[in-house]
């Protein structure tokens, strides 16, 4: 419910989270949830702004009124093994960046995700190419969250807006769609580049 979602964001704030990764989305965010996310993004971290990352979704459609469409959110799509946008990765005017996680390039996790993600190749790890592998924009979002955690470890006083500018200005311009003013609706500002991020 909206009240439960708001409570979860409030708990993250209470626990002092600098970054909140969200590998989910409703496709139709309510005004109440949007208001909470915007407030946290602007006023969290003692006024520096909490980094709120959302996966863009895997339906190959415009993001629409999803949580990932909120301008104060870092919206993440998936790139694939060919360094292109994954065919199912959602797109739109508020997509910010892509990160690896689509079509034959997922991430490995120690979390078995209940029965749905129980590893079948290696019982100790859920590998990207396992039949239950962790792929899609839900895998791409935590890649961005991890990269930004490293950045904040190095430079903890950066504001959310400063972090977003670094993320956008260091992204690699991949794909065949023209970037206008540094971005397009299918790739955002491009694919994240951790080396360039950490040079700031």
C-alpha positions in Angstrom: 0.0 0.0 0.0 1.0 3.6 -0.3 1.2 4.0 3.5 3.5 0.9 3.7 5.7 2.3 0.9 6.0 5.6 2.6 6.8 3.9 5.9 9.6 2.0 4.2 11.2 5.2 2.8 10.8 6.8 6.3 12.6 3.8 7.9 15.4 4.1 5.4 15.7 7.8 6.2 15.6 7.0 10.0 18.4 4.5 9.5 20.5 7.1 7.7 20.6 5.6 4.3 22.6 7.6 1.8 21.4 5.6 -1.2 18.1 3.7 -1.6 18.0 1.2 -4.4 14.6 0.2 -5.8 14.4 -2.7 -8.2 10.6 -2.3 -8.4 8.0 0.1 -9.7 4.2 0.3 -9.8 3.8 1.9 -13.2 1.5 4.4 -11.7 3.0 6.2 -8.7 0.6 7.9 -6.4 1.0 11.6 -5.4 1.6 10.6 -1.8 4.5 8.3 -2.6 5.9 10.8 -5.1 5.8 13.5 -2.5 7.7 11.3 0.0 10.4 10.4 -2.6 10.9 14.0 -3.7 11.1 15.2 -0.1 13.8 12.6 0.7 15.7 13.3 -2.5 15.8 17.0 -1.7 16.2 17.0 2.1 17.7 13.6 3.1 21.4 13.2 4.1 21.1 16.3 6.3 20.0 18.5 3.4 22.4 17.1 0.8 19.7 14.8 -0.7 19.3 11.1 -0.5 20.2 9.2 -3.8 17.1 7.3 -4.8 17.7 4.9 -7.7 14.8 3.1 -9.5 14.9 0.4 -12.2 13.1 1.7 -15.3 11.2 -1.6 -15.9 11.3 -4.4 -18.4 8.3 -4.1 -20.6 10.0 -2.2 -23.5 7.5 0.7 -23.1 7.6 4.3 -22.1 8.2 4.7 -18.4 5.0 6.8 -18.1 4.0 7.6 -14.5 6.3 5.1 -12.8 8.4 5.9 -9.8 11.4 5.9 -12.2 9.9 8.8 -14.0 10.2 11.2 -11.0 12.8 13.8 -12.0 14.5 13.6 -8.5 15.0 9.9 -9.0 18.0 8.3 -10.8 16.2 6.2 -13.4 18.2 3.2 -14.7 17.7 1.1 -17.8 19.6 -2.1 -18.9 22.4 -2.5 -21.4 23.3 -5.9 -22.9 26.3 -7.9 -23.9 26.6 -6.0 -27.2 26.8 -2.6 -25.3 23.4 -1.6 -26.5 20.1 -1.0 -24.7 18.4 -4.2 -23.8 15.3 -4.7 -26.1 12.9 -4.8 -23.1 14.4 -1.9 -21.1 11.8 0.8 -20.6 12.6 4.3 -21.9 11.4 7.9 -21.6 12.1 11.5 -21.1 13.3 10.9 -17.5 15.5 7.9 -18.1 19.0 8.9 -16.8 21.5 6.1 -17.5 21.9 2.5 -18.5 24.0 -0.1 -16.7 24.9 -3.8 -17.5 22.1 -6.2 -16.7 20.3 -7.2 -19.9 20.3 -9.9 -22.4 23.2 -12.3 -21.5 24.9 -9.9 -19.0 23.2 -10.1 -15.6 24.8 -9.9 -12.2 25.8 -12.6 -9.7 24.2 -12.5 -6.3 24.5 -14.4 -3.0 20.7 -14.0 -2.5 18.7 -17.1 -3.5 15.5 -14.9 -3.8 13.4 -17.7 -2.3 12.5 -20.5 -4.7 12.3 -18.2 -7.8 16.0 -17.5 -7.8 17.4 -20.7 -6.3 20.7 -21.3 -8.0 20.8 -24.4 -10.2 24.4 -24.2 -11.6 26.3 -23.4 -8.4 24.5 -23.9 -5.1 26.6 -21.1 -3.5 26.0 -18.4 -6.1 23.2 -17.3 -8.4 25.1 -16.8 -11.6 23.9 -14.5 -14.4 23.4 -17.3 -16.9 21.5 -19.6 -14.5 18.0 -20.3 -15.6 16.9 -18.2 -12.6 19.6 -15.6 -13.1 19.3 -12.0 -12.0 19.0 -9.9 -15.1 17.0 -6.9 -16.3 16.7 -3.3 -15.1 16.4 -4.7 -11.5 20.0 -6.0 -11.9 21.1 -2.7 -13.5 19.8 -0.4 -10.8 22.0 -1.9 -8.0 25.1 -1.6 -10.3 24.5 2.1 -10.3 23.8 2.2 -6.6 27.1 0.4 -5.9 29.0 2.8 -8.2 27.5 5.8 -6.4 28.2 4.2 -3.0 31.9 4.1 -4.0 31.7 7.8 -5.1 30.1 8.8 -1.8 32.7 6.8 0.2 35.4 8.9 -1.6 33.5 12.3 -1.5 30.7 12.1 1.2 29.9 15.8 1.1 28.6 15.7 -2.5 25.0 16.7 -2.9 22.5 14.6 -4.8 22.5 17.1 -7.6 26.3 17.0 -7.8 26.3 13.2 -7.9 23.7 13.2 -10.6 25.8 15.7 -12.7 28.9 13.5 -12.3 26.8 10.4 -13.3 25.4 12.1 -16.4 28.7 13.8 -17.5 30.8 10.7 -17.2 28.4 8.2 -19.0 29.6 6.6 -22.2 27.6 7.5 -25.3 26.7 4.0 -26.5 24.2 2.8 -29.1 23.1 4.1 -32.5 20.5 6.7 -31.5 21.6 10.3 -31.6 22.2 12.1 -28.3 20.8 15.7 -28.2 22.2 17.9 -25.5 23.9 14.8 -24.1 21.0 12.4 -23.8 18.2 10.6 -25.6 15.0 8.8 -24.4 16.4 5.3 -25.0 19.9 5.6 -23.4 19.5 8.5 -21.1 22.9 10.1 -20.8 24.5 6.8 -21.7 26.0 3.8 -19.9 27.7 4.4 -16.5 31.5 4.4 -16.4 32.8 3.7 -13.0 36.4 4.8 -13.8 35.3 8.2 -15.0 32.9 8.5 -12.0 35.7 8.0 -9.6 38.0 10.5 -11.3 35.7 13.3 -10.0 
